[in-house]
Amino acid sequence: MGTMQCPGQDMRFWKPEDIFEAPCPHCGARMEFWKDDVRRQCKGCGEMAPNPRLDLGCASWCKYADKCLGVAPGAGKPAAASNPAAEKKG
């Protein structure tokens, strides 16, 4: 049996609203975010913008949070490292 992937990170369980647009907080240009993006680089101004809908609530109770999201259980904050998923969606 394969390894179980977190339903929140598994795109098979995503809804259409899990990929959305939001304005850049620096220049107002429209930016596309995926629900698991921590931050994205704006194509308009080049600044990094945080995901306005990022919810890491699962990190407070999931024992696999450190492996899945790069946070320790109970921390509720992403690690300082970049988000590899955001980099490949570029």
C-alpha positions in Angstrom: 0.0 0.0 0.0 1.3 3.5 -0.9 1.9 6.3 1.6 -1.1 8.3 2.6 -1.0 11.9 1.5 -2.7 14.6 3.6 -6.1 15.3 2.1 -5.4 19.1 2.4 -2.3 18.8 0.3 -3.7 16.1 -2.1 -5.0 17.9 -5.2 -7.6 15.1 -5.8 -9.5 16.6 -2.8 -9.2 20.3 -3.9 -12.2 22.4 -4.8 -12.2 25.0 -7.7 -11.9 27.8 -5.2 -8.6 26.3 -3.9 -6.9 28.1 -6.9 -7.7 31.7 -6.9 -6.6 35.2 -7.8 -5.9 38.0 -5.3 -4.3 41.5 -5.8 -0.7 42.0 -5.1 -0.4 44.0 -1.8 2.5 46.0 -3.3 1.2 47.0 -6.8 -2.4 45.7 -7.1 -1.6 43.4 -10.0 -3.7 40.2 -10.1 -1.8 37.1 -8.8 -2.8 33.5 -9.0 -2.4 31.5 -5.7 -2.8 27.8 -5.0 -4.2 27.1 -1.6 -0.9 25.6 -0.4 1.3 28.5 -1.7 3.0 30.2 1.3 3.9 33.1 -0.9 4.3 34.0 -4.6 6.4 36.4 -6.6 4.3 39.1 -8.3 4.8 39.2 -12.1 3.9 42.9 -12.0 6.4 44.3 -9.5 8.6 41.3 -8.6 7.8 41.6 -4.9 7.0 38.5 -2.8 3.4 38.5 -1.6 1.9 36.2 1.1 -1.0 34.0 0.3 -4.0 35.8 1.8 -6.0 32.5 2.3 -3.2 30.3 3.7 -4.6 28.2 6.5 -2.2 26.0 8.4 -4.7 25.1 11.1 -3.9 21.4 10.6 -0.4 22.0 11.8 -1.6 22.5 15.3 -2.8 18.9 15.7 -1.3 16.8 12.9 1.6 14.6 13.9 3.0 14.7 10.3 2.9 18.5 10.0 6.7 18.9 10.2 7.1 16.4 7.3 4.2 17.8 5.3 4.4 21.5 5.8 7.8 22.1 7.3 6.3 23.1 10.7 6.4 21.4 14.0 3.0 20.3 15.5 1.5 23.1 17.4 3.6 25.8 15.7 1.0 26.8 13.2 3.6 28.8 11.1 5.5 27.8 8.0 9.2 27.3 8.2 11.5 30.0 6.8 12.4 27.8 3.9 10.8 28.4 0.5 7.8 26.5 -0.6 8.9 24.0 -3.3 5.3 23.7 -4.6 5.2 27.4 -5.3 8.5 27.3 -7.1 7.5 24.6 -9.5 4.2 26.4 -10.3 6.2 29.5 -11.0 
